[in-house]
Amino acid sequence: MKKKVLHVAETVKGGVATVIRQLVQPNGEFDFYCLLPDSQYSEIGTFPESKLKKFTRSGRNISSFISLAVNYIRIVRKEKPDVIHIHSTFAGVICRLLTPLIRMSCQPKIIYCPHAFSFLMDTSEKKKRVYTRIEKILQKKTDVIICTSEYEKRVALGVGLDSNNLTVVYNGVEPPLPTGNHVTPYQSDKINILFVGRFDYQKGFDLVKEIADRLDDGFLITVVGGNVHATEHPPLHARINYKGWLTSTEIAPYFSYADVLLMPSRWESFGLVAVEAESYGLPVVASRCSSLPEVVCEGVTGYLFTTNKANEAVEILSTRGKDDWASMKAACVDFYSTNFTSDRMVSSTYHLYR
C-alpha cells in the first residue's frame, strides 16, 4: 500500500513551486496530496484535482492564515497522511502549532523545510532572536527539518537548534528545456547579463540598477521577474530590459543565450536560480553571501563578490568578454550534473519519507 504524503505551502511562487513540482510526480511508492493557495496552485503544474485542496489566500493576513489552518485540519482528518511535508515559514508556524490537534486523528511524521529560516534575513538582532525562539519551540513538534544548504544548517546550529533532526538536502533542478527552434532573444553586439527574481531587498535588485549605472553601453542587463507589490514600477534604464515573469518554457532561451547570470542577493538558503543557470551552461556572478559559495564554484562556474559591493561586481563583469564566459559553459553543466540534479533531490527526500 502506498504511503500518503501531504505537501502544504502558504505560498508557492518561485523556488517552492519548483521543488514541490519535482517531488509530486506519480510513482509506485507514494500517494501525493497538496494543500495550496487557490490563486497559485497551478504553479506546480498538472496535479490531480481529487488530491488537491485549496485554501483562500488574499495575502499574508489573518483571514488567509485561518483558511490555511481550517483546510489543513480538514485534509489531514480526511486523508490521514503518513507524512506531512510543510514548506516555508508561515505554513511551518501555523501547521506545526496544530500538531497536537491533528495527532488526535492520526500520527503523521512531520517534515519541515523553511526554504530559508527567518533568522537568516538581513534584519534587526531583536527580530532574529524572536524568529530563533519560535523555531526552537516548533522544532520539538517536527520529526525532520530539511536545510537546503550546509550554510543554512550551520547557522541553525549556531543559534541553538538541536542537531538531531536537522538534515541537508540540496534543492534540485530539472534538466534544461530544449530551446528547439528558438533564436537568441539578445542583441549580439552586447555582453548580455541576465537577472532572474523578485524586485526586492533580499534579491539585491537595487544593486542591479547601480551596476547598470557603472557599466558602459557594451552591456545590457535583461531582467526576468517582477515587483513584490504589483502597483510598483521598476526604474527605467538605458541598459536594463524588463521582460516580466516568464514560464519555464519562455525563460529557457534567456538562460541558453545569455553570457552571464547576475545574482546580487543579500541572503539565500540555497540559490536555485544560480543552479538553474548552470544547468544551461550559464556562468554566474553572485554575491558571496550565505549559501551561494556552495552553488557557484569560484573561477570554474563563475565568480563571487562581496555582498552589497556593486563596484566589485562591475569589476568582474567589465574585465571579461563573451569568450571568457563561454569557456565556462562545460564546467557549469558538469557542476550541475554532479551536485544538483532533480533526481538527487527527489531520491534524498523520498529516503526521508520512507
N, C-alpha and C positions, 0 to 999 in steps of 0.2 A: 504494500500500500504506500502511495506517495506521501511524503511529508508535506504538510501545508506550511507555506511561508508567506507572511503578510508584510508587504512594504508600505511604510507610512511616511508621507512627507507633507510639510506645511506649505512649501513652495518647491517647484521642480524646474525652475528656469536654470539654464546653463548646465554646469557640471553635474548636478544631482540627477537631472533627466538623463544625461549621457550614461551615468553609472547604472541607474535603475533599468534603462532600456536594455543594457547588456546582460543584466542579472536575471531578467524575467523571460528569457527566451524559452520556448517549450522544450522539455526534456523528460526522460523517463523516470526521474528520481524525485522531482519536486513539483508541487502544485502551487502556482503563484497567485496571490491576490494583492490588490493595491487599494489604498485609501489615499486619494489625491484631490487637490483643489479643482472645483468644477470649471474654472477658467483656464486651467493649464494641463489637464490630464493628457491631451493629445501630444504633449511634448515628448512622451516616452514612446510614441509610435503606436502601431497596431497592438491592441490588447483586448482580450475577450470581455465584452460588456458585462457578462454574467459574473465575472470575478473582479469587477471594478466598482468601488464605491466612491462617490464624490461628496465632498463637503462644500458648503457655500463659503467662498472666500472673497471678500471685498477689499482686503488689505490686511495689514498687521494691526488688528483691532480686536476688541473683546468679543464682538458677535462672531467673528471668524474663528477665534480660538474656541469658543463654546461649540460652534458647529463641528470643528475638528474633534473635540473631546466626545461629544454625543455620538457622532458617527463611528468613532474609534471603538467605543464601548459596544455599539450595536454590531459591528462587523466581527469583533472578537467573540462576542457571545454567540453569534450565529455560526461562524465558521470554525471556531476553536482551533486556531493555528498552533502548530508545533513550535514555530519560530516567528518572532516579530522583529523585523529589521527596520529601525527608525532612523530617518535621515535628517540631519541638521538640528540646530539648537532649539528652535521653538517647538518643533514636534518632539524633540528629545525631552524638553522640560514637561510639556503637557502630558505626553503619553506615559512617561516614567512615573510621574506623580500618581497616575491612575493604576499603577501596577497592583497594589493591594486589592483594588476593586475588581480588576479583570481576572485576577487569580482566584477569585471566588467561584468562577465558572470553568476555568481551565488552567493549565500550568505551562504556558509557553516559555521558551527561552527568549530573553530579551537581548538583541544586538543593537548597539547604537553607534552610528558614525556621525560625528559632528560636522564633517566636511569643513573643518577649521573651528577649533574651540574658540569661544568668545574672548577668552583671555589672551588670544594671540593678536587681537586687534591693537592698532596704534591708538590707544585711548588712555584715560587717566588711571593712575595706580589704584585709586579708590574703586573705580568700576571694575578693574581687573580682579581686585580682591573679592568683590561681590560675585562676579562670574565664577571665580575659582571655588568659592564656598558652595555655590549651587551645584557645580559639577561634582564636588566631593560628596555632597549629600546624596545626589542621584546615582552616583557610581554604585552605591550599595544596592540599588534596585536594578542593576544591569549585569547580565552574565558575561558579555563581551563588549568592549569598546574598541572600535576599529579606528586607528590613526592612519592617515593616508601618506605619512612620511615618517622617517626616523626623527626628523626635526620636531614634528608635532608630538611624538611620543616623548622625546627628550624634555620638551618644555612642560608637558603634562606631569612627568615625574618630578621635574624641578619645582613645581608649585605644590607638590604634595599628593597627587593622585596615586592610588595604590597600583603597583606594577602587576598584580596577579591577574587582572582581566584586561590589560591593555595589550593590543597586538597591532602590528603594522601590515597593512595590505595596500600596496601601491595601486592607485587608480590605473585602469587600463583604457586603451583607445582602440576602437575598431580599425581594421585595415583601411588605408586611404581609399576613397572612392575613385574610380577611373574617371578621368576628365574627358574621355571619349573624343568627340569632335570639337571640344571647346578650344577657342583661341585665347591667347593671353588677354586678360582684361586690363593690362597695364600699358603705359607708354614705354616703348622700347628704348627711348633715349634718356630715361631716368633710372636712377637706382631706386627700386620700388620697395618701400618699407611697409609692412603690414602690422596693424594693431587690431586685436580682437578682444572685445569685452565691454563691460558696463562703463559708462562715463562717470566714475565715482572716485572718491579719495583712495579707497583700497587699491584699485587698479592703476592708480597713478595717472589718470587721464589728463590732469592739469600739466603734468610733465611732458605729455605728447606735444602740446602747443609750445611749450618752452623749447623743446628740442627742434620743432619745426622752425621756430624763430631763428635758431642759430645755424641751421643748415642752409646751403645755397640752393639755387634753382635746379641743380642737377639731381635733386632728391624729391620724391613725392611719397607722402605717408597716406596710405589707404586705410580708412577706419571702418571696421565692421563691428556694429554694436549699437547701443543706444543709451539714453539717459535713464536713470532710476525713476525719475518723475517725467511723465510724457509731455508735460507742459514746458519743460526746459528745452532750449535750443542750443546746440553746440556752437562754439565760436567759429565763424568763417575764417579761412586762412588760405592763402595762395598755394601753400604746399601741403594742404590736407584735403583729401577727397572722401566724403562721407557716403557710405553705402547702406546704412541702417542695419537692422538684424537680417541675417540670411539663414536659410536652411542649410543642413549639412551638404546637400547636393549643390546648392548655389555657391557655397563658400569654397568648394573643392578647387576650382581653377585659381582662386585667390591664393590658397596655400601652395598650389603647384607651381605657379609662375612668379611669385614674389621673389625678391632677392634675400630678404631677411625679415624675421619677425621681431617686433619691439614689444617688450613686456616690462614696463617700469613699475611693477606692483610694489606696494608697501608691506603687504603680508599675504601669504598664501599657505594653505595647509598642504597643497600638492603642486599645482601648476599645470593643469590639464591642457591648457592652450599650447604651452610650450611643447608638450609631448605630441599633441596632435600635429603641430607644425613639423616636428622632427619625423613623424611617420611619413610625411610627404617629401622628406629630404630638405626641409627648410631650416636653415640655422637660426639661432635665437640670440638676441641681445637682451639680457634681462638684468634686473636689479639683484644684488647679492643679498637677498632677504630670505628669511625663513627657510622654506624647503627648496627654493629654486636652484641652489647649488647641487641638489640631488638629481635634478632633471635636466640640467644644462651642464654638459661636460666642457669645462673651460678650455678653450683653444682647440677643441675637437668638434663639438656640435654648436659652438657659439662662444659668446663672451659675457662676462658679468661686470657690472659697475656698481659702485657704492649707492645704496638706496638713497633716493632724493637728489642725487648728484647728476643733473641733466648734462652738465658740461662733460662728465666722463663718458656718458652715452654718445654725445656728439663726437667726441674724440675717436671712439671706436668706429662709429658709422662713417665719419668723414675721411678716415685714413684707409678705407678698404673699398675695393671696387667689385663689380659684378663677378669677375673671375675668382676673387678671394672667397666670396660666399659660395659660388658654385662648386669650389673644390671641397667643401664640407658636406656636400649632399650625401655621398655614400656613407660617411661616418654617422650622419644623423639617422639614416634608415637603420643601420646596424644597431645603434644605441637603443632605438625604439624597439626593434625586434627582439633584442636580448633582455630588455627590462620591463617594458610597459605595454605588452600586448593585452588585448581583451581576454584572450584565453588564460593568461597568467592570473589576472584579477578574478575572473569567474571561478577558476579552479580553486584558488585560495579561499574565496568567500564560501563556495559550496562545501569546502572542507570544514569550515566553521559551522555551517548548517547541520552537517552530519554529527 
